[in-house]
Amino acid sequence: MIEDPFSLSPNPATLFITPGLKSALHKIRYTIHKRQGLTCILGDVGMGKSSVVRLLYGDFLAREDYRTAFIPNPSFKSDFAFLQGLCGELDVPLRKSYFKQENELKDYLAEQYSNKVNVVIFVDEAQKLDQKMLESIRSMLNFETNTAKLIQFVLAGQLELRDRLKEERNKAIDSRVFAYSLLDPLSFSEMKRMIVHRCEQAEMPLPFPEEVMEAIYEMTKGIPREILKLCAQAYETSTNLMGEKSVTMEAFEIVREDIVRV
């Protein structure tokens, strides 16, 4: 049970799995299992990338045949700081130069591979990776045997990440992306099922009549974060401010006007 059905926190337990997201998760897991190296989760602001990457991280964290690291925000001052941050998450000893640190990581990866352990790095907000950090990832993807990558990367970022990887200067790393997964806005049917899913998890009756759901969808265009914000505000206004048991169109209009005014 969850306390707040419309929380914006990236809680994997509340993630609603659409057919499109199920397909994306399959591609990402396949890339990791088969040691293909690099996969990217792409989506506009508010599409649920953080929830998806945290779901995947939690799945692999629980497995003994995987070692994982999660970097929620790669705002490091340099590529060396990025490499050390990654190594620190894996408990790899830290060294005082980039060259020695990279070699330390390479030795660690070779040891893990010999023990049949797959090392996976999850990076959220990956559009913040600067050019040198992208080059560092490209270099680490060269750690491989004749048949498998010794390290796997899952990058989750805004569409800006795709645009940067498609630049000519990043052709070498773009060619190493095994699969891109693009998170699309929800359809109206998917939005309704997501709201029902959230309410069921909170063990509360569905407070939104059909006409309010239609109005929410028209305003949010199917973007999950915007849907949840509007649901939370309309529910609060209708139940606590107006004393209604369900969300009315009057409450929705009050919230809509406040948002439009800003």
PEUR-V248507 format. One line per field, one symbol per residue. burial: 1 if it has 16 or more other C-alpha atoms within 10 Angstrom, else 0. A space follows every 50 residues. Layout:
burial=???
This chain:
burial=00001111010101010000100110111011001111111111011111 11111110011000011111100101001101111110010101000000 11011101110110001111111111111100111111011011000011 11111111001101100001001100111111111101011111111110 11000011000110011001011111110111111111100000011110 110011000000
